Amino acid sequence: MEKVATQDRASKQALSGDFGESELFLPIYSPDPNQNLDLVVTTGKSELPTIFGQNRKVEVRGIAIIENQR
Amino acid sequence: MKINLWHDQRGSASVEFVLLAIPLFIPLFLYMNAFSEVSDDQERLRTLARESVRAFVNSANDETAFEVARSVVSEGGQILGFENSDSEIQTDISCSTRPCISPDSRVVITLSIPARKVRVSAIEYVTPWA
């Protein structure tokens, strides 16, 4: 579920342009100098149920294309 | 006092559980693990396909479009956990018209990982004003 929520956040942010501080932006290479595309990368973390006293965490990522942000 | 082990029923349920349940549960766990991995791969590939086809149709011409789609698969694949996305993921792009970046052209990007038999597609249309 965390993965779906994280991807959902990336897609919503790509459409709305309303980004959080923790989001990363990765420029996508394009031969066209007038086309500037970035990948917004959202990260989600959650803890797995404790088994035998071990606390384990998972980290998932979501991506979405954004245009003309530079 | 004599104990007749052959007729004593104590502990028989445990023995039956070990003999019957373990051979049933181990394949079930293996199957669930494999199913989980394939679903995870499909989910990640679906995201990659959707975003790469979006980047494709937003390009000005075919040359740029193919390059940008390839970049998204490569960069995005690494972010989503495919270590060798360039060699691991096969990309197939088909268009309803030539050149691909033409008004109302339908673009289908199919990504697959042959080794794991995972294959997904995403469809997008080029804007009518392209």
N, CA and C atoms of all chains as a GROMACS GRO file, in nm:
protein
  600
    1MET      N    1   0.083  -0.121   0.000
    1MET     CA    2   0.000   0.000   0.000
    1MET      C    3   0.086   0.125   0.000
    2GLU      N    4   0.197   0.118   0.072
    2GLU     CA    5   0.286   0.234   0.078
    2GLU      C    6   0.336   0.270  -0.062
    3LYS      N    7   0.363   0.168  -0.141
    3LYS     CA    8   0.413   0.192  -0.276
    3LYS      C    9   0.308   0.262  -0.362
    4VAL      N   10   0.185   0.217  -0.351
    4VAL     CA   11   0.077   0.278  -0.428
    4VAL      C   12   0.058   0.423  -0.384
    5ALA      N   13   0.061   0.447  -0.254
    5ALA     CA   14   0.043   0.584  -0.202
    5ALA      C   15   0.157   0.675  -0.246
    6THR      N   16   0.278   0.621  -0.247
    6THR     CA   17   0.395   0.702  -0.287
    6THR      C   18   0.388   0.737  -0.436
    7GLN      N   19   0.349   0.639  -0.518
    7GLN     CA   20   0.335   0.666  -0.661
    7GLN      C   21   0.220   0.764  -0.687
    8ASP      N   22   0.115   0.749  -0.611
    8ASP     CA   23   0.000   0.838  -0.622
    8ASP      C   24   0.042   0.982  -0.591
    9ARG      N   25   0.126   0.998  -0.489
    9ARG     CA   26   0.173   1.132  -0.451
    9ARG      C   27   0.255   1.194  -0.564
   10ALA      N   28   0.342   1.111  -0.626
   10ALA     CA   29   0.425   1.161  -0.736
   10ALA      C   30   0.338   1.206  -0.853
   11SER      N   31   0.239   1.127  -0.888
   11SER     CA   32   0.151   1.160  -1.001
   11SER      C   33   0.073   1.288  -0.973
   12LYS      N   34   0.021   1.299  -0.850
   12LYS     CA   35  -0.055   1.419  -0.814
   12LYS      C   36   0.032   1.544  -0.819
   13GLN      N   37   0.154   1.532  -0.767
   13GLN     CA   38   0.244   1.647  -0.765
   13GLN      C   39   0.284   1.689  -0.905
   14ALA      N   40   0.301   1.590  -0.994
   14ALA     CA   41   0.338   1.622  -1.133
   14ALA      C   42   0.228   1.701  -1.201
   15LEU      N   43   0.104   1.673  -1.164
   15LEU     CA   44  -0.009   1.744  -1.227
   15LEU      C   45  -0.030   1.880  -1.162
   16SER      N   46  -0.022   1.885  -1.030
   16SER     CA   47  -0.054   2.009  -0.960
   16SER      C   48   0.064   2.105  -0.951
   17GLY      N   49   0.186   2.054  -0.957
   17GLY     CA   50   0.304   2.139  -0.939
   17GLY      C   51   0.327   2.177  -0.794
   18ASP      N   52   0.257   2.111  -0.705
   18ASP     CA   53   0.267   2.142  -0.563
   18ASP      C   54   0.361   2.040  -0.497
   19PHE      N   55   0.491   2.073  -0.494
   19PHE     CA   56   0.590   1.974  -0.450
   19PHE      C   57   0.626   1.992  -0.303
   20GLY      N   58   0.663   1.883  -0.241
   20GLY     CA   59   0.709   1.888  -0.103
   20GLY      C   60   0.860   1.910  -0.099
   21GLU      N   61   0.911   1.938   0.020
   21GLU     CA   62   1.055   1.966   0.034
   21GLU      C   63   1.140   1.842   0.017
   22SER      N   64   1.083   1.727   0.045
   22SER     CA   65   1.163   1.603   0.041
   22SER      C   66   1.175   1.544  -0.099
   23GLU      N   67   1.102   1.600  -0.193
   23GLU     CA   68   1.102   1.541  -0.327
   23GLU      C   69   1.233   1.571  -0.402
   24LEU      N   70   1.275   1.474  -0.482
   24LEU     CA   71   1.395   1.491  -0.565
   24LEU      C   72   1.353   1.516  -0.709
   25PHE      N   73   1.437   1.589  -0.781
   25PHE     CA   74   1.411   1.615  -0.922
   25PHE      C   75   1.530   1.569  -1.004
   26LEU      N   76   1.500   1.487  -1.102
   26LEU     CA   77   1.607   1.432  -1.184
   26LEU      C   78   1.587   1.479  -1.328
   27PRO      N   79   1.680   1.557  -1.384
   27PRO     CA   80   1.662   1.602  -1.522
   27PRO      C   81   1.676   1.487  -1.620
   28ILE      N   82   1.589   1.487  -1.720
   28ILE     CA   83   1.591   1.384  -1.824
   28ILE      C   84   1.658   1.443  -1.947
   29TYR      N   85   1.757   1.371  -1.998
   29TYR     CA   86   1.829   1.421  -2.115
   29TYR      C   87   1.738   1.421  -2.238
   30SER      N   88   1.741   1.532  -2.310
   30SER     CA   89   1.666   1.541  -2.435
   30SER      C   90   1.753   1.613  -2.538
   31PRO      N   91   1.757   1.564  -2.662
   31PRO     CA   92   1.835   1.633  -2.766
   31PRO      C   93   1.775   1.769  -2.800
   32ASP      N   94   1.649   1.788  -2.769
   32ASP     CA   95   1.582   1.916  -2.798
   32ASP      C   96   1.607   2.013  -2.682
   33PRO      N   97   1.677   2.124  -2.707
   33PRO     CA   98   1.707   2.217  -2.597
   33PRO      C   99   1.584   2.288  -2.542
   34ASN      N  100   1.476   2.289  -2.620
   34ASN     CA  101   1.354   2.356  -2.574
   34ASN      C  102   1.264   2.265  -2.490
   35GLN      N  103   1.298   2.138  -2.486
   35GLN     CA  104   1.216   2.046  -2.408
   35GLN      C  105   1.286   2.020  -2.276
   36ASN      N  106   1.229   2.066  -2.168
   36ASN     CA  107   1.291   2.030  -2.040
   36ASN      C  108   1.195   1.946  -1.958
   37LEU      N  109   1.238   1.824  -1.940
   37LEU     CA  110   1.161   1.726  -1.864
   37LEU      C  111   1.240   1.687  -1.739
   38ASP      N  112   1.168   1.667  -1.632
   38ASP     CA  113   1.230   1.617  -1.509
   38ASP      C  114   1.147   1.501  -1.457
   39LEU      N  115   1.214   1.418  -1.381
   39LEU     CA  116   1.142   1.314  -1.307
   39LEU      C  117   1.131   1.360  -1.162
   40VAL      N  118   1.011   1.368  -1.111
   40VAL     CA  119   0.998   1.395  -0.968
   40VAL      C  120   0.997   1.258  -0.898
   41VAL      N  121   1.078   1.250  -0.793
   41VAL     CA  122   1.092   1.123  -0.721
   41VAL      C  123   1.039   1.141  -0.579
   42THR      N  124   0.935   1.067  -0.546
   42THR     CA  125   0.882   1.072  -0.410
   42THR      C  126   0.926   0.946  -0.334
   43THR      N  127   0.946   0.962  -0.208
   43THR     CA  128   0.993   0.849  -0.126
   43THR      C  129   0.895   0.825  -0.010
   44GLY      N  130   0.862   0.700   0.010
   44GLY     CA  131   0.775   0.663   0.121
   44GLY      C  132   0.844   0.560   0.209
   45LYS      N  133   0.825   0.576   0.339
   45LYS     CA  134   0.886   0.481   0.433
   45LYS      C  135   0.779   0.428   0.527
   46SER      N  136   0.791   0.302   0.560
   46SER     CA  137   0.700   0.247   0.661
   46SER      C  138   0.770   0.134   0.735
   47GLU      N  139   0.718   0.106   0.853
   47GLU     CA  140   0.778   0.001   0.936
   47GLU      C  141   0.700  -0.128   0.922
   48LEU      N  142   0.773  -0.237   0.916
   48LEU     CA  143   0.709  -0.368   0.911
   48LEU      C  144   0.674  -0.412   1.054
   49PRO      N  145   0.577  -0.501   1.068
   49PRO     CA  146   0.546  -0.549   1.203
   49PRO      C  147   0.669  -0.611   1.270
   50THR      N  148   0.683  -0.583   1.398
   50THR     CA  149   0.799  -0.633   1.472
   50THR      C  150   0.790  -0.784   1.490
   51ILE      N  151   0.894  -0.853   1.444
   51ILE     CA  152   0.900  -0.999   1.460
   51ILE      C  153   1.032  -1.032   1.529
   52PHE      N  154   1.026  -1.110   1.635
   52PHE     CA  155   1.144  -1.148   1.714
   52PHE      C  156   1.224  -1.026   1.758
   53GLY      N  157   1.155  -0.917   1.788
   53GLY     CA  158   1.222  -0.799   1.840
   53GLY      C  159   1.297  -0.718   1.738
   54GLN      N  160   1.284  -0.751   1.612
   54GLN     CA  161   1.357  -0.675   1.510
   54GLN      C  162   1.264  -0.574   1.444
   55ASN      N  163   1.310  -0.449   1.440
   55ASN     CA  164   1.234  -0.345   1.372
   55ASN      C  165   1.286  -0.330   1.230
   56ARG      N  166   1.206  -0.363   1.134
   56ARG     CA  167   1.247  -0.351   0.994
   56ARG      C  168   1.164  -0.244   0.924
   57LYS      N  169   1.231  -0.173   0.833
   57LYS     CA  170   1.163  -0.067   0.760
   57LYS      C  171   1.172  -0.093   0.611
   58VAL      N  172   1.073  -0.044   0.540
   58VAL     CA  173   1.079  -0.052   0.393
   58VAL      C  174   1.076   0.090   0.338
   59GLU      N  175   1.147   0.108   0.226
   59GLU     CA  176   1.149   0.238   0.159
   59GLU      C  177   1.110   0.215   0.014
   60VAL      N  178   1.010   0.286  -0.032
   60VAL     CA  179   0.963   0.271  -0.170
   60VAL      C  180   0.966   0.407  -0.239
   61ARG      N  181   0.971   0.403  -0.370
   61ARG     CA  182   0.979   0.527  -0.447
   61ARG      C  183   0.874   0.532  -0.556
   62GLY      N  184   0.834   0.654  -0.587
   62GLY     CA  185   0.742   0.676  -0.699
   62GLY      C  186   0.802   0.780  -0.791
   63ILE      N  187   0.770   0.770  -0.919
   63ILE     CA  188   0.824   0.868  -1.015
   63ILE      C  189   0.712   0.922  -1.103
   64ALA      N  190   0.733   1.044  -1.151
   64ALA     CA  191   0.639   1.101  -1.248
   64ALA      C  192   0.713   1.206  -1.331
   65ILE      N  193   0.671   1.220  -1.454
   65ILE     CA  194   0.733   1.317  -1.545
   65ILE      C  195   0.672   1.455  -1.520
   66ILE      N  196   0.757   1.554  -1.511
   66ILE     CA  197   0.706   1.692  -1.506
   66ILE      C  198   0.771   1.772  -1.618
   67GLU      N  199   0.695   1.866  -1.670
   67GLU     CA  200   0.742   1.944  -1.785
   67GLU      C  201   0.762   2.090  -1.747
   68ASN      N  202   0.858   2.150  -1.813
   68ASN     CA  203   0.879   2.296  -1.806
   68ASN      C  204   0.888   2.351  -1.665
   69GLN      N  205   0.964   2.285  -1.581
   69GLN     CA  206   0.983   2.334  -1.444
   69GLN      C  207   1.112   2.414  -1.430
   70ARG      N  208   1.196   2.411  -1.535
   70ARG     CA  209   1.323   2.484  -1.525
   70ARG      C  210   1.315   2.611  -1.607
   71MET      N  211   0.682  -5.067   3.549
   71MET     CA  212   0.570  -5.024   3.466
   71MET      C  213   0.613  -5.024   3.320
   72LYS      N  214   0.532  -5.090   3.241
   72LYS     CA  215   0.567  -5.103   3.100
   72LYS      C  216   0.494  -4.999   3.015
   73ILE      N  217   0.564  -4.930   2.929
   73ILE     CA  218   0.502  -4.831   2.840
   73ILE      C  219   0.497  -4.888   2.700
   74ASN      N  220   0.377  -4.894   2.647
   74ASN     CA  221   0.361  -4.945   2.510
   74ASN      C  222   0.363  -4.827   2.412
   75LEU      N  223   0.480  -4.804   2.352
   75LEU     CA  224   0.497  -4.689   2.264
   75LEU      C  225   0.414  -4.700   2.136
   76TRP      N  226   0.390  -4.821   2.090
   76TRP     CA  227   0.317  -4.840   1.964
   76TRP      C  228   0.172  -4.802   1.973
   77HIS      N  229   0.116  -4.809   2.094
   77HIS     CA  230  -0.025  -4.778   2.111
   77HIS      C  231  -0.048  -4.646   2.182
   78ASP      N  232   0.057  -4.574   2.218
   78ASP     CA  233   0.043  -4.445   2.285
   78ASP      C  234   0.017  -4.337   2.180
   79GLN      N  235  -0.093  -4.263   2.198
   79GLN     CA  236  -0.134  -4.161   2.099
   79GLN      C  237  -0.077  -4.022   2.128
   80ARG      N  238  -0.007  -4.006   2.242
   80ARG     CA  239   0.042  -3.874   2.276
   80ARG      C  240   0.145  -3.824   2.175
   81GLY      N  241   0.127  -3.702   2.129
   81GLY     CA  242   0.223  -3.643   2.035
   81GLY      C  243   0.195  -3.677   1.890
   82SER      N  244   0.094  -3.758   1.867
   82SER     CA  245   0.069  -3.799   1.728
   82SER      C  246   0.023  -3.682   1.642
   83ALA      N  247  -0.051  -3.588   1.704
   83ALA     CA  248  -0.098  -3.472   1.628
   83ALA      C  249   0.020  -3.388   1.579
   84SER      N  250   0.121  -3.376   1.665
   84SER     CA  251   0.239  -3.298   1.625
   84SER      C  252   0.311  -3.365   1.510
   85VAL      N  253   0.323  -3.497   1.519
   85VAL     CA  254   0.392  -3.569   1.412
   85VAL      C  255   0.315  -3.558   1.281
   86GLU      N  256   0.184  -3.570   1.290
   86GLU     CA  257   0.102  -3.558   1.169
   86GLU      C  258   0.114  -3.418   1.109
   87PHE      N  259   0.119  -3.318   1.197
   87PHE     CA  260   0.132  -3.182   1.148
   87PHE      C  261   0.263  -3.164   1.072
   88VAL      N  262   0.370  -3.215   1.130
   88VAL     CA  263   0.502  -3.202   1.066
   88VAL      C  264   0.504  -3.276   0.933
   89LEU      N  265   0.450  -3.397   0.932
   89LEU     CA  266   0.454  -3.478   0.809
   89LEU      C  267   0.365  -3.425   0.698
   90LEU      N  268   0.250  -3.370   0.736
   90LEU     CA  269   0.155  -3.326   0.634
   90LEU      C  270   0.166  -3.176   0.603
   91ALA      N  271   0.176  -3.095   0.707
   91ALA     CA  272   0.168  -2.951   0.686
   91ALA      C  273   0.292  -2.894   0.620
   92ILE      N  274   0.410  -2.938   0.662
   92ILE     CA  275   0.532  -2.879   0.606
   92ILE      C  276   0.543  -2.902   0.455
   93PRO      N  277   0.521  -3.025   0.406
   93PRO     CA  278   0.526  -3.042   0.260
   93PRO      C  279   0.421  -2.960   0.187
   94LEU      N  280   0.312  -2.926   0.255
   94LEU     CA  281   0.211  -2.843   0.189
   94LEU      C  282   0.246  -2.694   0.198
   95PHE      N  283   0.298  -2.652   0.312
   95PHE     CA  284   0.323  -2.510   0.334
   95PHE      C  285   0.445  -2.459   0.259
   96ILE      N  286   0.550  -2.539   0.250
   96ILE     CA  287   0.671  -2.490   0.184
   96ILE      C  288   0.645  -2.453   0.038
   97PRO      N  289   0.580  -2.540  -0.043
   97PRO     CA  290   0.549  -2.496  -0.180
   97PRO      C  291   0.458  -2.374  -0.183
   98LEU      N  292   0.366  -2.366  -0.086
   98LEU     CA  293   0.276  -2.251  -0.082
   98LEU      C  294   0.353  -2.122  -0.056
   99PHE      N  295   0.447  -2.125   0.038
   99PHE     CA  296   0.530  -2.007   0.065
   99PHE      C  297   0.614  -1.971  -0.056
  100LEU      N  298   0.672  -2.071  -0.123
  100LEU     CA  299   0.753  -2.044  -0.242
  100LEU      C  300   0.668  -1.980  -0.353
  101TYR      N  301   0.546  -2.033  -0.368
  101TYR     CA  302   0.457  -1.979  -0.471
  101TYR      C  303   0.420  -1.834  -0.438
  102MET      N  304   0.387  -1.808  -0.313
  102MET     CA  305   0.348  -1.672  -0.273
  102MET      C  306   0.463  -1.575  -0.291
  103ASN      N  307   0.584  -1.620  -0.263
  103ASN     CA  308   0.702  -1.534  -0.279
  103ASN      C  309   0.724  -1.501  -0.427
  104ALA      N  310   0.711  -1.601  -0.514
  104ALA     CA  311   0.728  -1.578  -0.658
  104ALA      C  312   0.619  -1.486  -0.711
  105PHE      N  313   0.496  -1.508  -0.665
  105PHE     CA  314   0.385  -1.426  -0.708
  105PHE      C  315   0.407  -1.280  -0.667
  106SER      N  316   0.454  -1.262  -0.545
  106SER     CA  317   0.481  -1.127  -0.495
  106SER      C  318   0.588  -1.057  -0.578
  107GLU      N  319   0.693  -1.129  -0.613
  107GLU     CA  320   0.801  -1.069  -0.694
  107GLU      C  321   0.751  -1.028  -0.832
  108VAL      N  322   0.672  -1.115  -0.894
  108VAL     CA  323   0.620  -1.083  -1.029
  108VAL      C  324   0.525  -0.964  -1.023
  109SER      N  325   0.440  -0.959  -0.921
  109SER     CA  326   0.349  -0.844  -0.908
  109SER      C  327   0.426  -0.715  -0.886
  110ASP      N  328   0.530  -0.722  -0.806
  110ASP     CA  329   0.611  -0.603  -0.780
  110ASP      C  330   0.678  -0.556  -0.908
  111ASP      N  331   0.733  -0.650  -0.986
  111ASP     CA  332   0.796  -0.613  -1.113
  111ASP      C  333   0.694  -0.550  -1.208
  112GLN      N  334   0.576  -0.608  -1.213
  112GLN     CA  335   0.472  -0.554  -1.302
  112GLN      C  336   0.433  -0.413  -1.262
  113GLU      N  337   0.420  -0.390  -1.134
  113GLU     CA  338   0.381  -0.258  -1.084
  113GLU      C  339   0.486  -0.154  -1.121
  114ARG      N  340   0.612  -0.189  -1.100
  114ARG     CA  341   0.719  -0.094  -1.131
  114ARG      C  342   0.730  -0.070  -1.281
  115LEU      N  343   0.718  -0.177  -1.359
  115LEU     CA  344   0.725  -0.161  -1.505
  115LEU      C  345   0.608  -0.079  -1.558
  116ARG      N  346   0.492  -0.096  -1.497
  116ARG     CA  347   0.374  -0.021  -1.541
  116ARG      C  348   0.397   0.129  -1.520
  117THR      N  349   0.454   0.164  -1.407
  117THR     CA  350   0.486   0.305  -1.380
  117THR      C  351   0.586   0.356  -1.484
  118LEU      N  352   0.688   0.277  -1.510
  118LEU     CA  353   0.790   0.318  -1.607
  118LEU      C  354   0.730   0.337  -1.746
  119ALA      N  355   0.646   0.243  -1.788
  119ALA     CA  356   0.584   0.251  -1.920
  119ALA      C  357   0.496   0.374  -1.931
  120ARG      N  358   0.418   0.399  -1.828
  120ARG     CA  359   0.328   0.514  -1.830
  120ARG      C  360   0.405   0.646  -1.840
  121GLU      N  361   0.511   0.658  -1.761
  121GLU     CA  362   0.587   0.784  -1.762
  121GLU      C  363   0.669   0.798  -1.889
  122SER      N  364   0.722   0.688  -1.942
  122SER     CA  365   0.802   0.700  -2.064
  122SER      C  366   0.714   0.735  -2.184
  123VAL      N  367   0.591   0.684  -2.188
  123VAL     CA  368   0.503   0.718  -2.300
  123VAL      C  369   0.455   0.863  -2.288
  124ARG      N  370   0.442   0.911  -2.166
  124ARG     CA  371   0.408   1.053  -2.147
  124ARG      C  372   0.518   1.141  -2.198
  125ALA      N  373   0.642   1.106  -2.165
  125ALA     CA  374   0.757   1.184  -2.213
  125ALA      C  375   0.766   1.176  -2.366
  126PHE      N  376   0.734   1.058  -2.420
  126PHE     CA  377   0.742   1.037  -2.565
  126PHE      C  378   0.649   1.133  -2.638
  127VAL      N  379   0.521   1.136  -2.599
  127VAL     CA  380   0.422   1.217  -2.673
  127VAL      C  381   0.442   1.367  -2.650
  128ASN      N  382   0.521   1.404  -2.549
  128ASN     CA  383   0.546   1.546  -2.525
  128ASN      C  384   0.666   1.597  -2.603
  129SER      N  385   0.722   1.514  -2.689
  129SER     CA  386   0.840   1.555  -2.765
  129SER      C  387   0.800   1.620  -2.897
  130ALA      N  388   0.896   1.696  -2.951
  130ALA     CA  389   0.867   1.772  -3.073
  130ALA      C  390   0.877   1.688  -3.199
  131ASN      N  391   0.963   1.588  -3.198
  131ASN     CA  392   0.978   1.504  -3.317
  131ASN      C  393   1.019   1.363  -3.276
  132ASP      N  394   1.027   1.275  -3.373
  132ASP     CA  395   1.054   1.133  -3.344
  132ASP      C  396   1.191   1.111  -3.281
  133GLU      N  397   1.289   1.180  -3.335
  133GLU     CA  398   1.426   1.160  -3.286
  133GLU      C  399   1.433   1.190  -3.136
  134THR      N  400   1.377   1.305  -3.098
  134THR     CA  401   1.376   1.344  -2.957
  134THR      C  402   1.291   1.247  -2.875
  135ALA      N  403   1.177   1.208  -2.930
  135ALA     CA  404   1.084   1.123  -2.856
  135ALA      C  405   1.147   0.989  -2.818
  136PHE      N  406   1.212   0.925  -2.913
  136PHE     CA  407   1.273   0.794  -2.884
  136PHE      C  408   1.384   0.808  -2.780
  137GLU      N  409   1.462   0.916  -2.793
  137GLU     CA  410   1.573   0.938  -2.699
  137GLU      C  411   1.521   0.964  -2.558
  138VAL      N  412   1.418   1.046  -2.549
  138VAL     CA  413   1.363   1.080  -2.418
  138VAL      C  414   1.299   0.957  -2.352
  139ALA      N  415   1.226   0.880  -2.430
  139ALA     CA  416   1.163   0.758  -2.374
  139ALA      C  417   1.270   0.663  -2.322
  140ARG      N  418   1.377   0.649  -2.398
  140ARG     CA  419   1.486   0.561  -2.354
  140ARG      C  420   1.548   0.612  -2.224
  141SER      N  421   1.565   0.746  -2.215
  141SER     CA  422   1.623   0.804  -2.093
  141SER      C  423   1.534   0.779  -1.972
  142VAL      N  424   1.402   0.793  -1.993
  142VAL     CA  425   1.310   0.773  -1.879
  142VAL      C  426   1.316   0.629  -1.831
  143VAL      N  427   1.320   0.535  -1.924
  143VAL     CA  428   1.328   0.394  -1.885
  143VAL      C  429   1.458   0.367  -1.810
  144SER      N  430   1.566   0.426  -1.860
  144SER     CA  431   1.696   0.402  -1.797
  144SER      C  432   1.706   0.465  -1.658
  145GLU      N  433   1.678   0.596  -1.652
  145GLU     CA  434   1.690   0.668  -1.524
  145GLU      C  435   1.581   0.624  -1.425
  146GLY      N  436   1.458   0.618  -1.476
  146GLY     CA  437   1.348   0.579  -1.388
  146GLY      C  438   1.361   0.436  -1.339
  147GLY      N  439   1.412   0.349  -1.427
  147GLY     CA  440   1.430   0.209  -1.387
  147GLY      C  441   1.526   0.194  -1.270
  148GLN      N  442   1.631   0.273  -1.272
  148GLN     CA  443   1.727   0.266  -1.161
  148GLN      C  444   1.663   0.316  -1.031
  149ILE      N  445   1.584   0.423  -1.044
  149ILE     CA  446   1.518   0.477  -0.923
  149ILE      C  447   1.420   0.375  -0.865
  150LEU      N  448   1.351   0.305  -0.953
  150LEU     CA  449   1.250   0.209  -0.906
  150LEU      C  450   1.308   0.073  -0.868
  151GLY      N  451   1.440   0.062  -0.876
  151GLY     CA  452   1.502  -0.059  -0.822
  151GLY      C  453   1.550  -0.161  -0.922
  152PHE      N  454   1.545  -0.129  -1.053
  152PHE     CA  455   1.603  -0.219  -1.152
  152PHE      C  456   1.751  -0.183  -1.165
  153GLU      N  457   1.838  -0.271  -1.121
  153GLU     CA  458   1.980  -0.235  -1.114
  153GLU      C  459   2.042  -0.215  -1.252
  154ASN      N  460   2.009  -0.303  -1.346
  154ASN     CA  461   2.061  -0.288  -1.482
  154ASN      C  462   1.945  -0.265  -1.578
  155SER      N  463   1.882  -0.150  -1.562
  155SER     CA  464   1.759  -0.127  -1.640
  155SER      C  465   1.786  -0.126  -1.790
  156ASP      N  466   1.903  -0.083  -1.832
  156ASP     CA  467   1.932  -0.078  -1.977
  156ASP      C  468   1.934  -0.218  -2.039
  157SER      N  469   1.998  -0.311  -1.971
  157SER     CA  470   2.009  -0.446  -2.027
  157SER      C  471   1.894  -0.536  -1.985
  158GLU      N  472   1.837  -0.508  -1.869
  158GLU     CA  473   1.734  -0.595  -1.813
  158GLU      C  474   1.598  -0.574  -1.881
  159ILE      N  475   1.567  -0.447  -1.912
  159ILE     CA  476   1.434  -0.414  -1.962
  159ILE      C  477   1.438  -0.397  -2.114
  160GLN      N  478   1.350  -0.468  -2.182
  160GLN     CA  479   1.338  -0.451  -2.327
  160GLN      C  480   1.225  -0.353  -2.357
  161THR      N  481   1.252  -0.261  -2.448
  161THR     CA  482   1.155  -0.157  -2.481
  161THR      C  483   1.109  -0.174  -2.625
  162ASP      N  484   0.979  -0.171  -2.645
  162ASP     CA  485   0.925  -0.178  -2.782
  162ASP      C  486   0.824  -0.064  -2.798
  163ILE      N  487   0.847   0.018  -2.899
  163ILE     CA  488   0.760   0.134  -2.921
  163ILE      C  489   0.691   0.119  -3.057
  164SER      N  490   0.559   0.126  -3.056
  164SER     CA  491   0.488   0.120  -3.183
  164SER      C  492   0.391   0.238  -3.193
  165CYS      N  493   0.374   0.286  -3.316
  165CYS     CA  494   0.290   0.403  -3.339
  165CYS      C  495   0.188   0.371  -3.447
  166SER      N  496   0.074   0.439  -3.440
  166SER     CA  497  -0.030   0.414  -3.541
  166SER      C  498   0.000   0.486  -3.672
  167THR      N  499   0.082   0.590  -3.667
  167THR     CA  500   0.117   0.663  -3.789
  167THR      C  501   0.267   0.689  -3.793
  168ARG      N  502   0.317   0.724  -3.910
  168ARG     CA  503   0.458   0.764  -3.926
  168ARG      C  504   0.463   0.902  -3.986
  169PRO      N  505   0.541   0.992  -3.933
  169PRO     CA  506   0.620   0.977  -3.811
  169PRO      C  507   0.531   0.962  -3.687
  170CYS      N  508   0.591   0.913  -3.581
  170CYS     CA  509   0.514   0.887  -3.458
  170CYS      C  510   0.454   1.016  -3.402
  171ILE      N  511   0.534   1.122  -3.403
  171ILE     CA  512   0.484   1.249  -3.349
  171ILE      C  513   0.406   1.320  -3.460
  172SER      N  514   0.282   1.276  -3.477
  172SER     CA  515   0.187   1.334  -3.572
  172SER      C  516   0.056   1.355  -3.496
  173PRO      N  517  -0.028   1.446  -3.543
  173PRO     CA  518  -0.155   1.469  -3.471
  173PRO      C  519  -0.235   1.340  -3.452
  174ASP      N  520  -0.282   1.321  -3.330
  174ASP     CA  521  -0.367   1.207  -3.292
  174ASP      C  522  -0.302   1.070  -3.309
  175SER      N  523  -0.172   1.066  -3.323
  175SER     CA  524  -0.104   0.937  -3.336
  175SER      C  525  -0.112   0.860  -3.204
  176ARG      N  526  -0.138   0.731  -3.216
  176ARG     CA  527  -0.146   0.648  -3.094
  176ARG      C  528  -0.011   0.581  -3.072
  177VAL      N  529   0.046   0.601  -2.956
  177VAL     CA  530   0.178   0.546  -2.925
  177VAL      C  531   0.163   0.440  -2.816
  178VAL      N  532   0.219   0.323  -2.840
  178VAL     CA  533   0.215   0.214  -2.740
  178VAL      C  534   0.359   0.178  -2.704
  179ILE      N  535   0.390   0.189  -2.577
  179ILE     CA  536   0.522   0.146  -2.530
  179ILE      C  537   0.504   0.017  -2.450
  180THR      N  538   0.577  -0.084  -2.492
  180THR     CA  539   0.572  -0.213  -2.422
  180THR      C  540   0.707  -0.239  -2.358
  181LEU      N  541   0.706  -0.260  -2.228
  181LEU     CA  542   0.829  -0.292  -2.156
  181LEU      C  543   0.819  -0.438  -2.109
  182SER      N  544   0.930  -0.508  -2.119
  182SER     CA  545   0.927  -0.647  -2.076
  182SER      C  546   1.060  -0.687  -2.014
  183ILE      N  547   1.052  -0.781  -1.925
  183ILE     CA  548   1.170  -0.845  -1.868
  183ILE      C  549   1.160  -0.993  -1.905
  184PRO      N  550   1.224  -1.034  -2.015
  184PRO     CA  551   1.206  -1.172  -2.062
  184PRO      C  552   1.245  -1.277  -1.958
  185ALA      N  553   1.347  -1.248  -1.881
  185ALA     CA  554   1.394  -1.348  -1.784
  185ALA      C  555   1.287  -1.381  -1.681
  186ARG      N  556   1.202  -1.283  -1.651
  186ARG     CA  557   1.100  -1.305  -1.547
  186ARG      C  558   0.959  -1.313  -1.606
  187LYS      N  559   0.953  -1.310  -1.741
  187LYS     CA  560   0.824  -1.322  -1.811
  187LYS      C  561   0.724  -1.216  -1.766
  188VAL      N  562   0.773  -1.094  -1.753
  188VAL     CA  563   0.686  -0.983  -1.718
  188VAL      C  564   0.678  -0.889  -1.838
  189ARG      N  565   0.556  -0.844  -1.869
  189ARG     CA  566   0.536  -0.762  -1.988
  189ARG      C  567   0.420  -0.668  -1.962
  190VAL      N  568   0.443  -0.539  -1.981
  190VAL     CA  569   0.335  -0.441  -1.963
  190VAL      C  570   0.337  -0.340  -2.077
  191SER      N  571   0.224  -0.275  -2.100
  191SER     CA  572   0.214  -0.175  -2.206
  191SER      C  573   0.144  -0.051  -2.153
  192ALA      N  574   0.174   0.062  -2.215
  192ALA     CA  575   0.104   0.187  -2.184
  192ALA      C  576   0.074   0.257  -2.315
  193ILE      N  577  -0.044   0.318  -2.324
  193ILE     CA  578  -0.088   0.384  -2.448
  193ILE      C  579  -0.110   0.532  -2.421
  194GLU      N  580  -0.069   0.612  -2.515
  194GLU     CA  581  -0.093   0.757  -2.505
  194GLU      C  582  -0.113   0.810  -2.646
  195TYR      N  583  -0.186   0.921  -2.657
  195TYR     CA  584  -0.212   0.982  -2.788
  195TYR      C  585  -0.137   1.115  -2.799
  196VAL      N  586  -0.081   1.140  -2.916
  196VAL     CA  587  -0.016   1.268  -2.942
  196VAL      C  588  -0.126   1.373  -2.957
  197THR      N  589  -0.099   1.493  -2.910
  197THR     CA  590  -0.198   1.600  -2.917
  197THR      C  591  -0.240   1.629  -3.062
  198PRO      N  592  -0.365   1.664  -3.085
  198PRO     CA  593  -0.410   1.695  -3.222
  198PRO      C  594  -0.339   1.816  -3.282
  199TRP      N  595  -0.275   1.896  -3.196
  199TRP     CA  596  -0.210   2.019  -3.246
  199TRP      C  597  -0.060   2.002  -3.264
  200ALA      N  598  -0.015   1.875  -3.265
  200ALA     CA  599   0.129   1.850  -3.277
  200ALA      C  600   0.179   1.890  -3.416
   0.00000   0.00000   0.00000
